[in-house]
C-alpha cells in the first residue's frame, strides 16, 4: 500500500480548523439542550452547570423538592408574630430583637415610623451556617404559597439525574402526601409530563403542542402550494414558447426587489376583506400563487434538461401537462427538494407574518407562541423557553441532515445547461 502523498496530508490538516470551528458552533446548541433540561432556578446560574441538579429535603419520611440553598449569613431566629403587620407569618429576626416572647418591629403609621413590640412564638434558632430553601413549584405563577425551610447544609441532598421534563405529577404527589419515599427515576419519569404540554397557569388549555400543530399545518400546506404552483409557472416560462414570456419573467424577477414591509398594509386590507384575519389562511394560501425566487430556481433547472426529451414526448402525442407531470417533475426532484426545504424553513421560522395576521393564541405558530414563554406576567420561564427553542431548532437540523445530499445537488446543478 502506497503512503499518502504530501497533498493528501496537507488536505487533512486543512480539515482541522473546520472541525474546531464546527465544535465552536455546536457549543450554543449543546448549552441550549442542557439548559432546557434544567429546573428554572438553575438556568442562568454563574458559574454555569451543565447537568440538571436537584435538591431534596427529607421531611417526615418524604422527599420534598426545594430550590438551591442560599446562605443565611448570620445568627437569626425564626419566629411567628401573633400580632402586627406580619401576624401569622414566619419571619427571620435578629437575636437581639427577640426578648421575652416578643419582637420589636418598625411600623409606619401615617407618615411616622414607630417602633412597636408584638408577641411572637419562637419556632427555631437559625445559626449562621444554616441555609435557606423554598419548596419547589412547577411555575412561579402557581396558586399555592411555597413553604420555607431553614436547615443545616447536610440536610439537603443533591441528585444529578437525566431530567426529561418537569416533575409535575411527582411533585404534586409529594406535596399532597401521596408518596412516602423518593421515587426512583424510572417511576418518576413515568409520572411526568413534558413542560411544554402543561396548561398555562392563567387557566387556558393552550400548550406548546397547539403551536406545533399550527406550524405544521402552515408549513405542509405552504410547501405543497409552493412546489405545485412554482413548478407549473417555471415550466411555462422554460419550455412553452409564447409571446411575451421573457418580459413576464423579467417582471417576476423585479418583484423580488419589493420588501415585505411595503406589502404588509395592502395585504392586511385584502385579507381583512376576505375575513381571513385571525386564521391560518393568510400564512399558507399565498404560497399557492408561486414565488419569484422559486420560479427562477425551477426555471433555471428546467432549462438544463435536454429539449430532445420534451420534443420526443410531443411527437408521441403527450400534452404539455403530461410532459410536465410525467417527465419534468421526476427529473427535477433535486430542485423541487430545494424549493420545498426553503419554504419549510421560511414557514417554520416566520414571525412577522403570524404577528400581523393572527389574533387568537390558539392559532399562534411556534415562532409567535415562543414569545409567550418570555415576558409574561412580568417574568420569564427560562427553562420552558429553552426547551421550546430546542424543539424549534431540532427539526430543522434533522431535516437538513437527511436532505443535504439532495439539497446540494439541486443547488449545484441549477443553471447549468447541458
VEXDREN-2710 file (C-alpha; in Angstrom, 1 decimal):
% VEXDREN-2710
k/r/px/py/pz
1/UNK/0.0/0.0/0.0
2/UNK/1.5/3.3/-1.0
3/UNK/2.0/6.1/1.5
4/UNK/-0.1/9.3/1.4
5/UNK/1.3/11.9/-0.8
6/UNK/2.0/15.4/0.6
7/UNK/-1.1/16.8/-1.0
8/UNK/-3.3/14.3/0.9
9/UNK/-1.6/15.0/4.2
10/UNK/-1.9/18.8/3.8
11/UNK/-5.6/18.4/3.0
12/UNK/-6.2/16.5/6.2
13/UNK/-4.6/19.4/8.2
14/UNK/-6.8/21.8/6.4
15/UNK/-9.9/20.0/7.8
16/UNK/-8.7/20.5/11.4
17/UNK/-9.7/24.2/11.5
18/UNK/-13.0/23.4/10.1
19/UNK/-13.5/20.7/12.7
20/UNK/-12.6/23.1/15.5
21/UNK/-14.9/25.8/14.1
22/UNK/-17.7/23.2/13.9
23/UNK/-17.3/22.4/17.6
24/UNK/-17.5/26.1/18.4
25/UNK/-20.8/26.4/16.6
26/UNK/-22.1/23.3/18.3
27/UNK/-21.4/24.8/21.8
28/UNK/-24.5/27.1/21.8
29/UNK/-26.7/24.2/20.7
30/UNK/-25.3/22.0/23.4
31/UNK/-25.9/24.7/26.0
32/UNK/-29.5/25.1/24.7
33/UNK/-30.1/21.4/25.1
34/UNK/-28.6/21.3/28.6
35/UNK/-30.5/24.3/29.9
36/UNK/-33.8/23.0/28.5
37/UNK/-33.5/20.0/30.9
38/UNK/-32.6/22.1/34.0
39/UNK/-35.1/23.5/36.6
40/UNK/-35.9/27.2/36.4
41/UNK/-33.7/28.1/39.3
42/UNK/-30.6/26.5/37.7
43/UNK/-30.8/28.3/34.3
44/UNK/-28.5/31.3/34.2
45/UNK/-26.5/30.4/37.3
46/UNK/-22.9/31.5/37.5
47/UNK/-20.8/29.5/37.1
48/UNK/-23.0/27.5/34.7
49/UNK/-23.9/24.0/35.5
50/UNK/-24.3/21.6/32.6
51/UNK/-26.2/18.7/34.3
52/UNK/-29.6/19.3/36.0
53/UNK/-29.0/19.5/39.7
54/UNK/-32.0/18.6/42.0
55/UNK/-32.1/19.5/45.7
56/UNK/-34.3/17.5/48.1
57/UNK/-35.2/17.9/51.8
58/UNK/-36.3/14.9/53.9
59/UNK/-39.4/15.7/56.0
60/UNK/-41.4/13.1/57.8
61/UNK/-40.0/10.4/55.6
62/UNK/-40.9/12.3/52.4
63/UNK/-38.5/13.8/49.8
64/UNK/-39.5/17.3/49.0
65/UNK/-38.0/19.1/46.1
66/UNK/-36.6/22.5/47.1
67/UNK/-34.8/25.4/45.5
68/UNK/-31.0/25.7/45.6
69/UNK/-29.9/26.5/49.1
70/UNK/-28.8/30.1/50.0
71/UNK/-26.7/31.1/52.9
72/UNK/-28.4/32.7/55.9
73/UNK/-25.3/34.7/56.7
74/UNK/-25.7/35.4/60.4
75/UNK/-27.3/34.0/63.6
76/UNK/-31.0/34.7/63.5
77/UNK/-34.3/33.4/64.9
78/UNK/-37.4/32.1/63.0
79/UNK/-40.4/33.5/64.8
80/UNK/-44.2/33.8/64.1
81/UNK/-45.7/37.1/65.3
82/UNK/-49.1/36.9/66.9
83/UNK/-50.0/40.5/66.0
84/UNK/-48.7/43.3/63.9
85/UNK/-48.1/43.5/60.1
86/UNK/-46.5/40.1/59.9
87/UNK/-49.1/38.3/62.0
88/UNK/-49.4/34.6/61.1
89/UNK/-46.2/34.7/59.0
90/UNK/-42.9/33.1/59.8
91/UNK/-40.1/35.6/59.6
92/UNK/-36.4/35.8/60.4
93/UNK/-35.3/38.3/63.0
94/UNK/-32.1/39.1/64.7
95/UNK/-31.3/37.6/68.1
96/UNK/-31.3/40.9/69.8
97/UNK/-34.8/41.9/68.5
98/UNK/-36.5/38.9/70.3
99/UNK/-36.9/39.4/74.1
100/UNK/-39.3/37.6/76.5
101/UNK/-41.5/36.2/73.8
102/UNK/-41.9/39.5/71.9
103/UNK/-40.3/41.1/68.9
104/UNK/-39.8/44.8/68.2
105/UNK/-40.6/46.0/64.7
106/UNK/-40.7/49.2/62.8
107/UNK/-44.3/50.1/61.8
108/UNK/-45.4/53.0/59.7
109/UNK/-48.3/54.9/61.0
110/UNK/-49.4/57.6/58.5
111/UNK/-46.1/59.5/57.8
112/UNK/-44.4/58.4/61.0
113/UNK/-42.3/55.2/61.5
114/UNK/-42.7/53.9/65.1
115/UNK/-41.1/51.0/67.0
116/UNK/-43.6/48.7/68.4
117/UNK/-43.5/45.4/70.3
118/UNK/-45.6/42.4/69.3
119/UNK/-45.9/38.9/70.9
120/UNK/-44.2/36.2/68.8
121/UNK/-43.7/32.5/69.1
122/UNK/-40.2/31.2/68.7
123/UNK/-40.1/28.4/66.0
124/UNK/-36.4/27.7/65.8
125/UNK/-32.9/29.1/66.0
126/UNK/-31.2/29.6/62.7
127/UNK/-27.4/29.7/63.1
128/UNK/-25.2/31.4/60.5
129/UNK/-24.1/28.1/59.0
130/UNK/-27.8/27.2/58.1
131/UNK/-29.2/27.6/54.6
132/UNK/-32.5/28.9/53.3
133/UNK/-34.6/26.9/50.8
134/UNK/-38.1/27.1/49.5
135/UNK/-40.4/24.3/48.3
136/UNK/-40.0/24.0/44.6
137/UNK/-43.0/24.8/42.4
138/UNK/-43.9/23.9/38.8
139/UNK/-44.4/27.6/38.0
140/UNK/-43.9/30.8/39.8
141/UNK/-47.4/31.7/38.8
142/UNK/-48.8/28.8/40.9
143/UNK/-51.7/29.4/43.3
144/UNK/-50.2/27.9/46.4
145/UNK/-47.6/29.6/48.6
146/UNK/-44.3/27.6/48.8
147/UNK/-43.1/26.7/52.2
148/UNK/-39.8/28.0/53.5
149/UNK/-37.2/25.9/55.3
150/UNK/-34.1/26.9/57.3
151/UNK/-31.9/23.8/57.7
152/UNK/-28.3/22.7/58.1
153/UNK/-26.5/22.2/54.8
154/UNK/-26.1/18.4/55.4
155/UNK/-29.9/18.1/55.4
156/UNK/-30.0/19.0/51.7
157/UNK/-29.4/16.0/49.4
158/UNK/-28.3/16.6/45.8
159/UNK/-29.2/14.3/42.9
160/UNK/-28.0/14.7/39.3
161/UNK/-30.4/12.9/37.0
162/UNK/-31.2/13.0/33.3
163/UNK/-34.3/15.1/33.6
164/UNK/-36.7/14.9/30.7
165/UNK/-39.4/17.3/31.9
166/UNK/-41.0/18.9/34.9
167/UNK/-41.8/16.5/37.7
168/UNK/-45.3/17.7/37.6
169/UNK/-47.3/14.7/39.0
170/UNK/-44.5/13.6/41.2
171/UNK/-44.2/16.9/42.9
172/UNK/-47.9/17.2/43.3
173/UNK/-48.0/13.7/44.9
174/UNK/-45.2/14.6/47.3
175/UNK/-46.9/17.9/48.3
176/UNK/-50.2/16.2/48.9
177/UNK/-48.6/13.4/51.0
178/UNK/-49.3/10.6/48.5
179/UNK/-45.7/9.5/48.3
180/UNK/-43.7/8.2/51.3
181/UNK/-40.3/8.0/49.7
182/UNK/-38.2/9.4/46.9
183/UNK/-39.4/7.9/43.7
184/UNK/-36.8/6.0/41.5
185/UNK/-36.0/7.7/38.3
186/UNK/-38.0/5.2/36.2
187/UNK/-41.2/5.6/38.1
188/UNK/-40.7/9.3/38.4
189/UNK/-40.4/9.8/34.7
190/UNK/-43.4/7.6/34.1
191/UNK/-45.4/10.1/36.1
192/UNK/-44.2/13.3/34.5
193/UNK/-45.4/15.4/31.6
194/UNK/-43.3/17.5/29.2
195/UNK/-43.3/21.1/30.4
196/UNK/-44.4/22.5/27.1
197/UNK/-47.6/20.3/27.2
198/UNK/-48.7/21.7/30.5
199/UNK/-51.7/24.0/30.5
200/UNK/-50.7/27.6/31.4
201/UNK/-51.3/28.7/35.0
202/UNK/-53.6/31.5/33.8
203/UNK/-56.3/29.0/33.2
204/UNK/-56.1/28.3/29.5
205/UNK/-55.7/25.0/27.8
206/UNK/-53.2/26.2/25.1
207/UNK/-50.0/24.2/25.1
208/UNK/-46.8/24.1/23.0
209/UNK/-48.4/21.2/21.0
210/UNK/-51.0/23.7/19.8
211/UNK/-48.3/25.9/18.4
212/UNK/-46.6/22.9/16.9
213/UNK/-49.7/21.7/15.1
214/UNK/-50.5/25.1/13.7
215/UNK/-46.9/25.5/12.4
216/UNK/-47.1/22.1/10.8
217/UNK/-50.4/23.0/9.0
218/UNK/-48.9/26.2/7.7
219/UNK/-45.6/24.6/6.7
220/UNK/-47.0/21.5/5.0
221/UNK/-49.8/23.3/3.1
222/UNK/-47.4/26.1/2.1
223/UNK/-44.8/23.6/0.8
224/UNK/-47.4/21.8/-1.3
225/UNK/-48.6/25.0/-2.7
226/UNK/-45.2/26.4/-3.4
227/UNK/-43.9/23.2/-5.2
228/UNK/-47.0/22.8/-7.3
229/UNK/-47.6/26.4/-8.3
230/UNK/-43.9/27.4/-8.8
231/UNK/-43.1/24.4/-10.9
232/UNK/-46.1/25.0/-13.1
233/UNK/-45.2/28.6/-13.8
234/UNK/-41.5/27.7/-14.2
235/UNK/-42.3/25.0/-16.8
236/UNK/-44.4/27.5/-18.7
237/UNK/-41.6/30.0/-18.8
238/UNK/-38.9/27.5/-19.6
239/UNK/-40.4/25.1/-22.2
240/UNK/-43.7/26.5/-23.6
241/UNK/-43.0/29.0/-26.3
242/UNK/-45.3/32.0/-26.3
243/UNK/-45.0/35.7/-27.0
244/UNK/-44.0/37.9/-24.0
245/UNK/-42.7/35.2/-21.7
246/UNK/-39.3/36.8/-21.4
247/UNK/-40.9/40.1/-20.5
248/UNK/-43.1/38.5/-17.9
249/UNK/-40.1/36.6/-16.4
250/UNK/-38.3/40.0/-16.1
251/UNK/-41.4/41.5/-14.3
252/UNK/-41.5/38.4/-12.0
253/UNK/-37.8/38.9/-11.1
254/UNK/-38.4/42.6/-10.4
255/UNK/-41.0/41.7/-7.7
256/UNK/-38.1/40.2/-5.7
257/UNK/-36.9/43.8/-5.1
258/UNK/-40.1/44.7/-3.2
259/UNK/-39.6/44.2/0.6
260/UNK/-42.4/42.6/2.6
261/UNK/-43.0/45.6/4.9
262/UNK/-44.1/47.6/1.8
263/UNK/-46.8/44.9/1.2
264/UNK/-48.0/44.5/4.8
265/UNK/-50.7/47.1/4.8
266/UNK/-52.2/46.2/1.4
267/UNK/-52.1/42.5/2.2
268/UNK/-53.8/43.1/5.6
269/UNK/-56.6/45.0/3.9
270/UNK/-57.1/42.3/1.3
271/UNK/-57.2/39.5/4.0
272/UNK/-59.5/41.6/6.2
273/UNK/-61.9/42.0/3.3
274/UNK/-61.8/38.2/2.8
275/UNK/-62.4/37.6/6.5
276/UNK/-59.1/35.7/6.9
277/UNK/-57.6/37.8/9.8
278/UNK/-57.3/35.6/12.8
279/UNK/-57.0/32.4/10.8
280/UNK/-54.1/30.5/9.3
281/UNK/-55.1/31.1/5.7
282/UNK/-53.0/34.3/5.2
283/UNK/-49.9/32.3/6.0
284/UNK/-50.3/29.4/3.5
285/UNK/-52.8/30.5/0.8
286/UNK/-50.3/32.9/-0.9
287/UNK/-47.9/30.1/-1.3
288/UNK/-50.3/28.6/-3.9
289/UNK/-49.7/31.6/-6.2
290/UNK/-45.9/30.8/-6.6
291/UNK/-43.0/32.9/-5.6
292/UNK/-40.5/34.8/-7.7
293/UNK/-37.3/33.2/-6.3
294/UNK/-38.8/29.7/-6.6
295/UNK/-39.9/30.3/-10.1
296/UNK/-36.4/31.5/-11.1
297/UNK/-34.8/28.5/-9.4
298/UNK/-37.0/25.9/-11.1
299/UNK/-36.9/27.6/-14.4
300/UNK/-33.2/27.5/-14.5
301/UNK/-33.2/23.8/-13.6
302/UNK/-35.8/23.0/-16.3
303/UNK/-33.5/24.7/-18.8
304/UNK/-30.8/22.2/-18.0
305/UNK/-33.0/19.3/-19.1
306/UNK/-32.4/18.4/-22.8
307/UNK/-35.2/19.6/-25.1
308/UNK/-35.0/16.3/-27.1
309/UNK/-36.9/14.6/-24.2
310/UNK/-39.9/17.0/-24.4
311/UNK/-39.8/17.1/-28.3
312/UNK/-39.9/13.3/-28.4
313/UNK/-42.8/13.3/-26.0
314/UNK/-44.7/15.8/-28.1
315/UNK/-44.2/13.6/-31.2
316/UNK/-45.6/10.7/-29.2
317/UNK/-48.7/12.8/-28.6
318/UNK/-48.2/13.9/-25.0
319/UNK/-49.9/17.1/-23.8
320/UNK/-47.9/19.8/-22.2
321/UNK/-49.3/18.9/-18.8
322/UNK/-48.4/15.2/-19.3
323/UNK/-44.8/16.3/-20.2
324/UNK/-44.7/18.5/-17.1
325/UNK/-46.1/15.8/-14.8
326/UNK/-44.5/12.6/-16.2
327/UNK/-41.1/13.8/-17.5
328/UNK/-40.1/17.2/-16.0
329/UNK/-41.1/16.7/-12.4
330/UNK/-39.4/13.3/-11.9
331/UNK/-36.2/14.8/-13.3
332/UNK/-36.5/17.9/-11.2
333/UNK/-36.6/16.2/-7.8
334/UNK/-33.4/17.8/-6.5
335/UNK/-34.6/21.3/-7.4
336/UNK/-38.1/20.6/-6.0
337/UNK/-36.5/19.4/-2.8
338/UNK/-34.6/22.7/-2.5
339/UNK/-37.7/24.8/-3.1
340/UNK/-39.6/22.7/-0.5
341/UNK/-36.8/23.0/2.0
342/UNK/-36.5/26.7/1.6
343/UNK/-40.3/27.3/2.1
344/UNK/-40.4/24.9/5.0
345/UNK/-37.6/26.9/6.7
346/UNK/-39.4/30.1/6.0
347/UNK/-42.8/28.9/7.3
348/UNK/-41.2/27.3/10.3
349/UNK/-39.3/30.4/11.4
350/UNK/-41.7/33.1/10.2
351/UNK/-42.5/35.5/13.0
352/UNK/-43.7/38.7/11.3
353/UNK/-46.5/37.1/9.3
354/UNK/-48.2/35.4/12.3
355/UNK/-47.6/38.6/14.3
356/UNK/-49.6/40.6/11.8
357/UNK/-52.4/38.2/10.8
358/UNK/-53.1/36.1/13.9
359/UNK/-55.1/37.5/16.8
360/UNK/-56.0/34.5/19.0
361/UNK/-53.5/32.4/21.0
362/UNK/-55.0/29.1/19.8
363/UNK/-53.9/30.0/16.2
364/UNK/-50.3/31.0/17.0
365/UNK/-47.4/29.3/15.3
366/UNK/-44.3/28.3/17.2
367/UNK/-42.3/31.4/16.3
368/UNK/-45.0/33.6/17.8
369/UNK/-46.0/31.2/20.5
370/UNK/-42.4/31.0/21.7
371/UNK/-42.8/34.7/22.7
372/UNK/-45.5/33.6/25.2
373/UNK/-42.8/31.9/27.4
374/UNK/-41.0/35.3/27.7
375/UNK/-42.0/38.4/29.5
376/UNK/-45.3/37.0/30.6
377/UNK/-46.8/38.3/33.8
378/UNK/-43.6/40.2/34.4
379/UNK/-41.2/37.3/34.2
380/UNK/-39.8/34.5/32.0
381/UNK/-39.9/30.8/32.4
382/UNK/-36.4/30.3/31.1
383/UNK/-36.3/26.5/31.3
384/UNK/-39.5/26.3/29.3
385/UNK/-38.2/28.9/26.9
386/UNK/-35.0/26.9/26.3
387/UNK/-37.0/23.7/25.9
388/UNK/-39.3/25.2/23.3
389/UNK/-36.4/26.8/21.5
390/UNK/-34.7/23.4/21.3
391/UNK/-37.7/21.9/19.7
392/UNK/-37.9/24.7/17.3
393/UNK/-34.3/24.2/16.2
394/UNK/-34.0/20.4/16.2
395/UNK/-36.4/19.6/13.3
396/UNK/-34.5/22.0/11.0
397/UNK/-31.2/20.4/11.8
398/UNK/-32.6/16.9/11.4
399/UNK/-34.3/17.8/8.1
400/UNK/-31.2/19.4/6.6
401/UNK/-29.1/16.4/7.8
402/UNK/-31.2/13.9/5.9
403/UNK/-31.7/16.1/2.8
404/UNK/-28.3/17.7/2.5
405/UNK/-27.2/15.5/-0.5
406/UNK/-30.3/16.4/-2.5
407/UNK/-30.1/20.0/-1.4
408/UNK/-26.5/20.4/-2.5
409/UNK/-27.2/18.5/-5.8
410/UNK/-30.2/20.8/-6.5
411/UNK/-28.2/24.0/-5.9
412/UNK/-25.1/22.9/-7.8
413/UNK/-27.0/21.7/-10.9
414/UNK/-29.3/24.7/-11.1
415/UNK/-28.4/27.0/-14.0
416/UNK/-26.0/24.5/-15.7
417/UNK/-27.4/23.9/-19.2
418/UNK/-26.2/20.8/-20.9
END
